[in-house]
Amino acid sequence: MDVGERLTATGCIDIYGYAESTGSWLVCGWAQVSSGPGIYGGLSGQHQVSFYFENGVLQGDGLVIETSRHDLGDRGCGLALSLPASREMLGALISIEFDCLNDRIVMQPTYDVAQSHDRDLIDTVSRQQPRWPGELAERFQVVLKRAAFAGHDTLDRFSSQFAFRIDESIGCGSSDVLLNGWLMAGPPGIRSVRLRSGGLSTELHIANAVKVSRPDVVAEYGQSLRSRNANCGFVLHVTDCIEPGSDIYIEVEAISGETGFIRVKPSRLNGLHAIKNVLANLSPRYNEVAKTFDAIGPALTLLNHERLDASRTYREICFGTPPATPVCSVIVPIYGRIDYMEVQVALMARGHFAERHELIYVIDDPDGADAASYLADSLFRRFGLPLRLLLLEDNVGFAPACNAGLSVAQGSYVCFLNSDVFALQADWIDKLIADFARHPLVGIIGPLLLFEDGTIQHQGMRYEQLPEFSHWLFPMHPGKGSHPTSSKALGLHPAITGACMVMPRQLALDLDGFDESYIIGDFEDSDLCLRARDIGAACAVDHAVVLYHLERKSQASAAEPWRMNVTLYNAWLHQRRWGARLASEADGPRERTMVSAIAPLVTRSLHDVAFG
């Protein structure tokens, strides 16, 4: 037979249906091969089977055995088939198809095809006599004799050696789930693992899950199961697998044909607690970073959206009366380190800040709300600088906290400012705002930020690939740690840090503020700058305006293990959105890259702008 040439076996379906206890579709029928009877004897086996309905397709690894059909003679071969799959009805059955060696088997319903269910269906299929007794026929009988899930675990009855546990089952959206668990199997091993919910059945490809090191499992089970594989833990995102209101359980089938069940209890974790739990034990590096977040990133996105949808309330307390029409609204999100408020307010109370601008603190820390309120009252009494305090009822993170402040801001301009950034120049905000009049094509401006020792913390950002993190592009701070030059010029950059950025309030509203898809903090500022650039607004740093930034001192949880993985999730999201664009812009020399990135914005009105 020529390579690629195929025989087609046409056949008929006499009876089919779904047997709840087996968790499978069962079929009886026959096939007739156009090339003659010599083909028979090779149809039995494990095949990829497709059920074609008028409204969809069910596919999976099915078990096929040949059965004795004396009424067919040499014209055909009887077949019995089982397919573990979802119970969902997708309209009338059109055909059942599978490949076998060089043949395509196509079975279609007879005009009087019978549809049956459960016990009647199992009894009918059980009466079919296998044409070739042996292991496959015995496996088929094991399928037919399976007991239905009765609401309790049954894996402890297995004669096969393995240990399996789901530590957390975290719902994502209405039909997805994120499974956090471990599996260690000794010989002879496991044939399949399926998640079942109502009429849905989903194959779990644990071999393709994100691996997690579990030395505790090795210590307890490694010797008895003859396995030292520490990466037996896993995190697995399973999509479209939950039927609302139905129990969730896992069906495990061993190589021997035995089947057992594990109950899956929905986790009580949600929101940020669920995200922390998922990320706490991961440590991907190099090429594993992209694989990890391609696998679980969509689930984290769902969890983040859900937590923010439920966290939109705040209460406002005003201390003093800010200007009726402020020039700028300075928005400072705070989590943890409320003591920095005292230094910031003391510095801002100098000069004409109180007469021209408003100060809005967004307390993104429900546990610290009372302490922040008492401190704000004390600061107003001591320094006389009016304060607006927004007390969020949940910890939502940098982007949502800034956006909450933006929603109440009254200034013509807004300044997003970290709580660990301090200004020694009394008129710093006025100088940055004055830049917009001189350079109308600039949309976002920040100051030169220095560490407390006088070295550079930030003077604009550029993008570099980091091999340790799948060669993704990260916003880097050129010159960081070096001593600043004497230049006082305005420098254009692809992006600037959100630690201190000023822009017209209308521009911030047109961009819908910071994108809240990024969790907690990191990459929101880069994303905002790139979106601004898309609508013709350049980003710049004014080297004549100097502030001091302690960098990440405002993030109380920065040292916790899960925090690095949140940064990598944000990097994954940023790379998916902007990676291709930024990579294409980085093809030439760095100086040319910066110019080409903002070339549409450069006109004679910017002739005095120095490109840093």
Secondary structure, DSSP 4 states (H G I P E B T S, - for coil): --TT--EEEEEEEEEEEEETTTTEEEEEEEEEETT-GGGTTS--EEEEEEEEETTEEEEEEEEEEEE--TTTTTS-EEEEEEEE------SSEEEEEEEETTEEEEEEEEEEEEEEEHHHHHHHHHTSPBSS-SHHHHHHHHHHTPPPP-SS--GGG-SS-EEEEEEEEEEETTTEEEEEEEEEE-TT-EEEEEEEETTEEEE--GGGSEEE--HHHHHHHHHHHT---STTEEEEEE-S---TTS-EEEEEEETTS-EEEEE-PPPS--HHHHHHHHHTT----THHHHHHHHHHHHHHHHHHHHHHHT---EEEEEES---SS-SEEEEEEESB-TTHHHHHHHHHTSTTHHHHEEEEEEE--GGGHHHHHHHHHHHHHHH---EEEEEESS--BHHHHHHHHHHH--SSEEEEE-TTEEESSTTHHHHHHHHHHH-TTEEEEEEEEE-TTS-EEES-BEEEEEGGGTTEEEEE-TTTTSPP-S---EEEESB--TTEEEEEHHHHHHTTSS-TTS-BSSSHHHHHHHHHHHTT-EEEEEEEEEEEE--STTBTTTTSHHHHHHHHHHHHHHHHHHHHHHHHHTSS-HHHHHHHHTGGG--GGGTT-B--
